Amino acid sequence: MTTYAVEIPADSEVFGETRGAFTRFGYSAAVRAHGLLYIAGTIGRRADGTVPESIEEQTEIAIRRIEKILRLENLDLTALVDVTSYHVDIHRHLPGFSEAKQRLITPPFPAWSMIGVDGLASPELLIEIRATAAYPDASR
């Protein structure tokens, strides 16, 4: 099996100083294999490392980070085929999450699962989103 790890450029305005987490925790932002792009769990941390308080802003940042990874592979958000989001206090934050998601994710919609969790890697995080995208040319 041939795989390819997507590298986030050092000058990424979306990831900024947070891109060091990939090396620190030993994982890739995304990996291409068998015509699919597997995107690691993405959080709503700003490029300067701070975390916004609102679920809307955290959701937007997480989706924008996914969008940036997709652009590095010449894809866009419509290439998403499967998404799983992990939500702290899901019932409280679902309306704000849904509002931000509806502004950014347009048809064709991917399959999407939402899972409530007790917590994420940092206590201020409210959302983490992992995704899979398909390349139009499945031979990649």
N, C-alpha and C positions, 0 to 999 in steps of 0.2 A: 504494500500500500504506500503510495506517495502522498506525503502531507507537506504542507507549507504553512509556517507560522507567520501571521501578519505582524509587522513591526510598526509601532506608532512612532512617527517622526519626532525627533528631539524638539523641534520648533512648533509642535501642535498647540494651537491656541485653545483647543477644547480640553485636552488632557493636561497640558502644562506640567507643573512640577509633580503631579500625581502619577505620571507614567512610570516613575521609579518603583511603584508597587509591583509591577510585573516581575522585575528582577528580584525584589526583596522577598516576594512570596512564591516565586518560582512557577509562573504560569504565563501563557500567551494571551494577548487580548482576543485573538481569534486564530483559528486553524482551518485551512482549506483542505478538504479530503473528499474524493468521490463526487465532485460536482456540488458540494455543499460547503458553506462557510459556517462554522460553529463559533459563536461569539460568547465569550465568558461572561459571567455575571457582571453587570455594569451598574454602577451606583450613581447617585446624584451629588457627587462631590465636585465643587468648582475647581477650575484649573489652579487656583492658588491654594487648594487643599481644604478650604472651609466648606462647611455643609450648611445649606439654607435650612431654615426652620420649616418652610411649607412643603407639603407633599406635592403641590403643583410644580414648584420650582425644581424639586429633586427629580420628579418624573421627567420634566422637560430636559434637564441636564443629562439624565441617563439615556433618554431616547436620542438626544443630539450626539452623545458619545457613540451610540450604536450607528447612527447615521454617518459619523466620521469614519468609523471602521469600514462600513459598507462602501463609502466613496473611495477609500484607499484601494478597494478591489473593483472599482468601476461599477458599483451597484448602488441602488438607492433603497429607501424603506419599502418599496413595493416588492423587493426581492425576498422579504421575510416570509417564511413559510410556517415557522413554529416559534412561539414565544412563551416563556414562563416568567411570571413576575412574582416576587416574594414580598409580602406586605406586613409590616409591623402594625398592629391594631387595625386590621383590614376594614372592619365595619366603620370605624371612624374616618379613615382616610380614603375610602373608596370613591366618594363623590369628587374630591379634588383630583385624585388620580385619573378618574374617568374623564373629567373635563380636559385635563392636559393631554391625555392620550387621544381624545377625539380631535383635538386641534392638529395633531402631528401625524397620526396614522390614518391613511385614507385607503379606499378600496384599490386593489383587492386586499381584503383583510387576511392576515395570517391566522392560523389556529392559535389560540391564546389561552393559557391556563393561569389562574391566579391562586396563590397559596398564601394563607395567613401563617405568620411565624412569630415567635416570641421576641426575636431580636436578630440583628445582623452584625457584621464585623465591628462596627463602631456604634455606640449607643444612640447617637444622633441620627443615624440613617433610618429612613422609613421605607425605602423601596430598593430592590435590586432586580434587574431584568437580564435574563439570558435569552439568547435568540439563535435561530438557525435560518440561514438564507440560502437560496438556490441560485446557482449561476445559470444564465440562459443557455450556455453551451455546456451541457453536462459532461463533456469529455475533459474538462479542466480538473 
